[in-house]
Structures are given as structure tokens and as C-alpha cells.
Amino acid sequence: MRRSSVLFAAAFLLAGCGGAETPAAAPSSSAPAAAGSSWMDGFCGSLLDFAKIGEFRMPDFEQGDAANARNSMDEAFGVFAPGFDHAVTGLNGLGQPPSAEAEAARKSIVDALTPLRDQVVAAKTKLDAAPKDDKAATAEAGLAFRQIGSNINDMPDPFQQLETNASLKALAAQAPNCKKLPS
């Protein structure tokens, strides 16, 4: 892959979810600020499993070792499928966003990740349905995984808005789940 699968997580997590806390809001605006911080906490919480994709390293196996190749594919899809699915499902399930910018960021990420999630889930489902010793199914899953990686590399950065929007960064600095994401 030209870009690591951590592209999504790293770009967002480094720029938007870490860093120093912002000063507390004035009492008259604390309720909206708390709601925005809560929404951003749910946003980052939706990405916790997704962040694990960036930590995943495909295990090594010998060419022609079908059993280890199958185990490697099972392990990879076992990380990627929930990572993508929890991100899309969680982001789709968020309530009212605190701002139009927050909604635009959420929508752009969901729009970017949904087709990839669908590819990952379809490939995993197909591999799971095949017998463990089915070499053709394992090879097909490997090709699908490479295509998914290529699609990840070719997509525009879905986290661009989060890297450049100061209000979203400020909300992230106050959200506990954002602090749990890799920095």
C-alpha cells in the first residue's frame, strides 16, 4: 500500500483528537459546549475500533502455506470488518451535531468509509462461508484485501475538515474518547 491504512486514523487523531484542553466556556454557553463535547466524544468513540486498523500488521506466512494464509486473512478481516463497521454505524447513529462543520465532517467520513466497509464485510462474509482448507477462497480473499488497500490509498483524505477546523479541534480536546485514540 502506498499509504498505511492508518491514514484515516492518524490524520484525524493527531490533528483533531489530542492536545491540550481548551479553557472552560463561560457559564452562559456551558450547556451548548457540553453538548458539543458530548457529541464529539461519541464521534471519537465511533472510531476507537477503526483506529486498531492502523496498528494491525499482516502476519508473515510462507508462499504456499494455505493454512497460515487463511489464518492471516481471518485475522486481518477480524480487525478491518469491525473497525470499518463500528465507525460507519457509530457515526450514522450520532445525534444532532453541534455545528454545520461537525455534520459536514461526519458526513464526509461516513461517505468515504461506507463503500470500504461494504467491501470488507462482503469479502469477510465470503471467506467465512468457505471451508478452512479452501485455497481458492483464501486466494480470492487476499486479492480482495489488496483491492481494499488500493481503494483506501486512492481515496481523498476524509478527515481534512477535522484537521483544519479550529472549533472541531477544540471540541475534540474536551472529549474523553478522543484522548483514547492514538496520537
C-alpha angles and dihedrals in degrees: 000000000000091000124034116248085243088075092103097044097040096049093049100034097048095044104032113023107042133058141071123333118256121237116273116268122250113273093253092060100036095102095056090042091051091049091050091047090049091050091050089049088057090045092054091040088059088059100049095096090039090058089060088068089070091054094049119107119189109241117243119249136171120260107262095022096124096178095054091041089055092047090050092051091047090051093047095049089044088064101034099045097056091037094058095035096050090047095052095039094045095046091048090051097054116117128230110334119233093237145003088257091056091050092048090051092048093048095048092051093046090048091050097044102040097074090045091048089051091051093048094047092047093050092046092048091051092048092046090054092054123085113263091246095050103122094184092054091049092049091048090050089051091053091047090050091052090049090050089051090050091050090051090052093048099049122097116253104276092195097059093111091052091052094053106033113092095196092055091048090051092051091048091053088060097045117095095209090055088059090054092060119092115270 
